[in-house]
Amino acid sequence: SSKRLCRPFFAYRRSFDVQNFLIRSIFEFLWADDLNCLTFQEHHTYYSKRLGKLVIDYQSGEVFISNSIGMVHLITRTSGAIRLITLTRLHHDDHVMSGAVLTQMEKPGSFFQPSSSPIYLRKAESADLSELKRTIGPVEPGDADYTAVNDRLLRIQRDVVNFSLG
C-alpha cells in the first residue's frame, strides 16, 4: 500500500511537440510500503481540443534524494526506456523545486528522439486531487498564467540548469 506524504504539486514544462505550448501536470509523492521507498505518480490525462481526443500519459517511479549533492531525482523505467527528472530541493519560501526533464519522444516514423525541457514543481494550494486534475493540460499563449510560467522556465534555463552551449 502507498500513502501520500504531502499535498500534490503542479508541474510545468515545455511541450515537446507543440511550439510555445507549456504543459501542466500533477505530481504526487507517496511512500510505498511494498518497495520500502519514496515514489511519485505524475497525472497527465486531459481532453485535447487541438487533437480532438483524450490524451493519456501517466508516469510513476522511484524518488532518489541525494544528501551529498542536494538534488532530487525522479526516475521512470518503462519498456527499456528511462525518464529522468532532476530537481533542486524544495525551496520553502515559494514551495518550488526546479530542474530539467530528460526523456524520449516518439516521432512520426516510429523512432524515438531524446528530449529535454526545463521543469518546475510547485506545491498545490489544495489537496483535492480530483479538483486539481481538472487543471491538467497545455498552457497556451494568451492563457492567464502563460507569461508567469514561461518566465519561470526561462529563469530555470538561464540560472538553474546548465544547458551546454557548445
C-alpha positions as a Markdown table, in Angstrom:
| # | Residue | x | y | z |
|---|---|---|---|---|
| 1 | Ser | 0.0 | 0.0 | 0.0 |
| 2 | Ser | 1.1 | 3.6 | -0.6 |
| 3 | Lys | 0.5 | 6.7 | 1.5 |
| 4 | Arg | 0.5 | 10.3 | 0.2 |
| 5 | Leu | 3.2 | 12.3 | 2.1 |
| 6 | Cys | 2.2 | 15.8 | 1.2 |
| 7 | Arg | 0.0 | 18.0 | -0.9 |
| 8 | Pro | 0.2 | 17.3 | -4.7 |
| 9 | Phe | 2.5 | 19.5 | -6.8 |
| 10 | Phe | 1.7 | 21.3 | -10.1 |
| 11 | Ala | 4.5 | 20.6 | -12.7 |
| 12 | Tyr | 5.2 | 22.9 | -15.6 |
| 13 | Arg | 7.5 | 22.2 | -18.6 |
| 14 | Arg | 7.7 | 23.0 | -22.2 |
| 15 | Ser | 5.8 | 20.9 | -24.8 |
| 16 | Phe | 7.9 | 18.5 | -26.8 |
| 17 | Asp | 5.7 | 18.6 | -29.9 |
| 18 | Val | 3.8 | 22.0 | -30.0 |
| 19 | Gln | 5.9 | 25.1 | -30.2 |
| 20 | Asn | 5.1 | 27.7 | -27.5 |
| 21 | Phe | 2.9 | 25.4 | -25.5 |
| 22 | Leu | 3.6 | 24.7 | -21.9 |
| 23 | Ile | 2.4 | 21.6 | -20.1 |
| 24 | Arg | 0.8 | 21.4 | -16.7 |
| 25 | Ser | 0.5 | 18.1 | -14.9 |
| 26 | Ile | 0.1 | 16.9 | -11.3 |
| 27 | Phe | 2.7 | 15.1 | -9.2 |
| 28 | Glu | 2.0 | 13.1 | -6.0 |
| 29 | Phe | 4.7 | 11.8 | -3.7 |
| 30 | Leu | 3.9 | 8.6 | -1.9 |
| 31 | Trp | 5.6 | 6.2 | 0.5 |
| 32 | Ala | 5.3 | 2.7 | -1.0 |
| 33 | Asp | 5.4 | 0.1 | 1.8 |
| 34 | Asp | 5.9 | -2.8 | -0.7 |
| 35 | Leu | 9.0 | -1.1 | -2.2 |
| 36 | Asn | 10.1 | 0.5 | 1.1 |
| 37 | Cys | 10.9 | 3.7 | -0.7 |
| 38 | Leu | 9.5 | 7.1 | -1.7 |
| 39 | Thr | 7.7 | 7.1 | -5.1 |
| 40 | Phe | 5.9 | 9.5 | -7.3 |
| 41 | Gln | 3.0 | 9.5 | -9.7 |
| 42 | Glu | 2.5 | 12.0 | -12.5 |
| 43 | His | -1.1 | 12.6 | -13.6 |
| 44 | His | -1.3 | 13.9 | -17.1 |
| 45 | Thr | -4.7 | 13.0 | -18.6 |
| 46 | Tyr | -6.8 | 15.7 | -20.3 |
| 47 | Tyr | -9.0 | 16.3 | -23.3 |
| 48 | Ser | -7.1 | 18.0 | -26.1 |
| 49 | Lys | -9.2 | 20.4 | -28.2 |
| 50 | Arg | -6.3 | 20.6 | -30.7 |
| 51 | Leu | -6.2 | 16.9 | -31.2 |
| 52 | Gly | -9.9 | 16.3 | -30.6 |
| 53 | Lys | -9.2 | 13.3 | -28.2 |
| 54 | Leu | -8.3 | 12.3 | -24.7 |
| 55 | Val | -4.5 | 12.4 | -24.1 |
| 56 | Ile | -3.5 | 9.9 | -21.5 |
| 57 | Asp | 0.0 | 10.0 | -20.1 |
| 58 | Tyr | 0.7 | 8.6 | -16.7 |
| 59 | Gln | 4.2 | 8.3 | -15.3 |
| 60 | Ser | 5.4 | 6.7 | -12.0 |
| 61 | Gly | 8.6 | 5.7 | -10.5 |
| 62 | Glu | 11.0 | 6.0 | -7.6 |
| 63 | Val | 12.4 | 9.1 | -5.9 |
| 64 | Phe | 16.1 | 9.4 | -5.1 |
| 65 | Ile | 17.2 | 12.2 | -2.8 |
| 66 | Ser | 20.9 | 12.9 | -2.6 |
| 67 | Asn | 22.1 | 14.5 | 0.7 |
| 68 | Ser | 25.6 | 14.9 | -0.7 |
| 69 | Ile | 24.6 | 17.0 | -3.8 |
| 70 | Gly | 21.3 | 18.3 | -2.6 |
| 71 | Met | 19.2 | 17.1 | -5.6 |
| 72 | Val | 16.0 | 15.1 | -6.0 |
| 73 | His | 15.8 | 12.6 | -8.9 |
| 74 | Leu | 12.5 | 11.1 | -10.2 |
| 75 | Ile | 13.1 | 8.1 | -12.3 |
| 76 | Thr | 10.6 | 6.2 | -14.5 |
| 77 | Arg | 11.6 | 2.9 | -16.1 |
| 78 | Thr | 9.2 | 1.6 | -18.8 |
| 79 | Ser | 9.8 | -0.9 | -21.6 |
| 80 | Gly | 13.6 | -0.3 | -21.5 |
| 81 | Ala | 13.2 | 3.5 | -21.6 |
| 82 | Ile | 14.3 | 5.7 | -18.7 |
| 83 | Arg | 12.9 | 9.2 | -18.0 |
| 84 | Leu | 14.9 | 11.3 | -15.5 |
| 85 | Ile | 13.7 | 14.5 | -13.8 |
| 86 | Thr | 16.5 | 16.1 | -11.7 |
| 87 | Leu | 15.3 | 18.9 | -9.4 |
| 88 | Thr | 16.7 | 21.2 | -6.7 |
| 89 | Arg | 15.4 | 20.6 | -3.2 |
| 90 | Leu | 12.2 | 22.2 | -2.2 |
| 91 | His | 12.6 | 26.0 | -1.6 |
| 92 | His | 10.4 | 26.6 | 1.4 |
| 93 | Asp | 9.9 | 30.3 | 0.6 |
| 94 | Asp | 7.9 | 29.6 | -2.6 |
| 95 | His | 7.4 | 25.8 | -2.3 |
| 96 | Val | 9.1 | 25.1 | -5.7 |
| 97 | Met | 11.6 | 22.6 | -7.0 |
| 98 | Ser | 13.3 | 23.5 | -10.3 |
| 99 | Gly | 15.3 | 21.4 | -12.8 |
| 100 | Ala | 15.2 | 19.5 | -16.0 |
| 101 | Val | 13.5 | 16.5 | -17.5 |
| 102 | Leu | 15.3 | 14.2 | -19.9 |
| 103 | Thr | 13.0 | 11.7 | -21.8 |
| 104 | Gln | 12.3 | 10.2 | -25.2 |
| 105 | Met | 9.6 | 11.5 | -27.6 |
| 106 | Glu | 8.1 | 9.3 | -30.3 |
| 107 | Lys | 8.5 | 10.9 | -33.7 |
| 108 | Pro | 6.5 | 10.1 | -36.8 |
| 109 | Gly | 8.1 | 7.1 | -38.5 |
| 110 | Ser | 8.3 | 5.0 | -35.3 |
| 111 | Phe | 11.6 | 6.3 | -33.9 |
| 112 | Phe | 12.3 | 8.0 | -30.6 |
| 113 | Gln | 14.3 | 11.2 | -30.0 |
| 114 | Pro | 16.0 | 12.3 | -26.8 |
| 115 | Ser | 14.1 | 15.3 | -25.5 |
| 116 | Ser | 14.7 | 17.7 | -22.7 |
| 117 | Ser | 13.0 | 20.6 | -21.0 |
| 118 | Pro | 13.3 | 22.9 | -18.0 |
| 119 | Ile | 10.7 | 21.9 | -15.4 |
| 120 | Tyr | 9.5 | 23.1 | -12.1 |
| 121 | Leu | 7.2 | 21.6 | -9.4 |
| 122 | Arg | 5.1 | 24.0 | -7.2 |
| 123 | Lys | 3.2 | 22.7 | -4.2 |
| 124 | Ala | -0.6 | 23.0 | -4.8 |
| 125 | Glu | -2.8 | 25.0 | -2.5 |
| 126 | Ser | -5.4 | 22.3 | -2.5 |
| 127 | Ala | -5.0 | 18.6 | -1.5 |
| 128 | Asp | -8.1 | 17.7 | -3.6 |
| 129 | Leu | -6.7 | 15.6 | -6.4 |
| 130 | Ser | -9.9 | 15.4 | -8.4 |
| 131 | Glu | -10.2 | 19.2 | -8.3 |
| 132 | Leu | -6.5 | 19.6 | -9.4 |
| 133 | Lys | -6.8 | 17.1 | -12.2 |
| 134 | Arg | -9.3 | 19.4 | -13.9 |
| 135 | Thr | -6.4 | 21.9 | -14.5 |
| 136 | Ile | -4.1 | 19.4 | -16.3 |
| 137 | Gly | -3.1 | 20.1 | -19.9 |
| 138 | Pro | -1.5 | 22.7 | -22.1 |
| 139 | Val | -0.9 | 26.3 | -21.0 |
| 140 | Glu | -1.2 | 28.2 | -24.3 |
| 141 | Pro | 0.0 | 31.7 | -25.2 |
| 142 | Gly | -2.8 | 34.0 | -24.1 |
| 143 | Asp | -3.8 | 31.9 | -21.1 |
| 144 | Ala | -3.8 | 33.9 | -17.8 |
| 145 | Asp | -0.8 | 32.2 | -16.3 |
| 146 | Tyr | 1.2 | 31.6 | -19.5 |
| 147 | Thr | 3.6 | 34.6 | -19.1 |
| 148 | Ala | 4.4 | 33.8 | -15.4 |
| 149 | Val | 5.0 | 30.1 | -16.2 |
| 150 | Asn | 7.1 | 30.8 | -19.3 |
| 151 | Asp | 9.2 | 33.4 | -17.4 |
| 152 | Arg | 10.0 | 30.9 | -14.7 |
| 153 | Leu | 11.0 | 28.3 | -17.2 |
| 154 | Leu | 13.3 | 30.9 | -18.9 |
| 155 | Arg | 14.9 | 31.7 | -15.5 |
| 156 | Ile | 15.5 | 27.9 | -14.9 |
| 157 | Gln | 17.1 | 27.7 | -18.4 |
| 158 | Arg | 19.3 | 30.7 | -17.5 |
| 159 | Asp | 20.1 | 30.3 | -13.8 |
| 160 | Val | 19.4 | 26.7 | -12.6 |
| 161 | Val | 20.2 | 24.1 | -15.2 |
| 162 | Asn | 23.4 | 24.1 | -17.1 |
| 163 | Phe | 22.5 | 23.5 | -20.7 |
| 164 | Ser | 25.7 | 23.1 | -22.7 |
| 165 | Leu | 26.3 | 25.9 | -25.2 |
| 166 | Gly | 28.8 | 24.1 | -27.4 |
